[in-house]
Amino acid sequence: MCRCEEITYEEIEEVIHHGAVSFDDIKRLTRCGMGPCQSKVCAHLVLQAIHEITGKPLVEIPIPRTRMPVSPIRIQTLATNSTQFSTVKSVLDELELENGKVK
């Protein structure tokens, strides 16, 4: 089901039988969706599995929550084999303060 984290259908089925009712429940229990693709490949497969196993209509199954990265990184860092991690600077990083006020 999840190629990035190597999670099988059987593992998904097992955690559903133990009470997982949403993608986020399954994610917390198995790491499904936490790999490099961030559930872009497996989300629909897992939602379909929840539907098949529980009989719950797809429209009643909550979609996975998405979260922003802790600190944004440059697209160049993601797109290349860069070994240096570069964060995106904020406008606030450029401010100069004097006595707690902007110069």
Stockholm file with secondary structure:
# STOCKHOLM 1.0

chainA/1-103         MCRCEEITYEEIEEVIHHGAVSFDDIKRLTRCGMGPCQSKVCAHLVLQAIHEITGKPLVEIPIPRTRMPVSPIRIQTLATNSTQFSTVKSVLDELELENGKVK
#=GR chainA/1-103 SS CBTTTTBCHHHHHHHHHTTCCSHHHHHHHHCTTCSTTTTTTTHHHHHHHHHHHHCCCGGGSCCCCCCCCSSCBCHHHHHSCCCSCCBCCCGGGGCCEETTEEC
#=GC SS_cons         CBTTTTBCHHHHHHHHHTTCCSHHHHHHHHCTTCSTTTTTTTHHHHHHHHHHHHCCCGGGSCCCCCCCCSSCBCHHHHHSCCCSCCBCCCGGGGCCEETTEEC
//
